[in-house]
């Protein structure tokens, strides 16, 4: 089983492979969670690079804890109060 550090590095590497197709830079770790039945949920964010309107995109990665394979990447919306 992979640990949380390996899951985070896997998610970052996955984003970096698509960096040319994704707007933004400045990848940040936002959240980690171990979810049953054996998945890491890793949320990363990156900046939009839009002048005068800084914002961040959030992506949630589901990573198989046994194999370390990225199973999905979804847009992660933040709840507003």
N, C-alpha and C positions, 0 to 999 in steps of 0.2 A: 504494500500500500504506500502511495506517495504521501509526503507530508505537505503542510500548507505552503512552505517556502517553494517547494518544487511546483506545486499547482500555480502559484503566483508567477513564477518564472515561465511556466508553460503558456499562461495567458498573455504575458507581455511579449513573448516570442511570437505568438500567433498574431498579435496586433502589428508587430514590427514587420512581419512578412507581407502585410497588406498596407503598409505605411504610404506607399505611392498612390494608393486608391482612396485613402481616408484623409479628410481634411484635418489638419491640426498636428500638434506635437505635445510635448510635455506630458508624458504618460504618468499617471498617479494611481497608486493603490488606494481604493476607497473602502472596500469591505471584503471580508472572507467569512465563509460559513461552511461547516461540514453538514451536509444534509443526507438523511437516510434515503435510499438504501445504498450509500457508498459514493456520493458525489461531493466534489468541492464546488461551491458557488463563489466565484471571484468577480468582484466589480472593479473595473478600471475606468478611469476618466482621462480625457485628453482635450486640449484646448482647440478652439475653432480657427484661430488665426485670423479673425475678422477684426480689422482695425476699428477702434472706438466702440466696440460692442463685445467685450470679452465674455465668452460663455464656454461651457464644457459639455462634451458629449459623454454619456455614461453607457458602458457595455457590461453585461453580465455574462460570464462564461461558466458553463457547466462542464466540469472535468471529471472523468471517471477516476475514482481514487485508486482503483486496482491497476489500470493500464496507463494512466496519465494522459489519455487521449481527450482532446477537446471534442465534446459532443455537440455543443451548441454555443452560439454567441447571439445575444439578444440586446435590443435597445433597453436600457434600464431607465425608467422614468422616476423622478424624485417626487415624492408626495409633498404638496404644499399645504401649509396650515392656514 
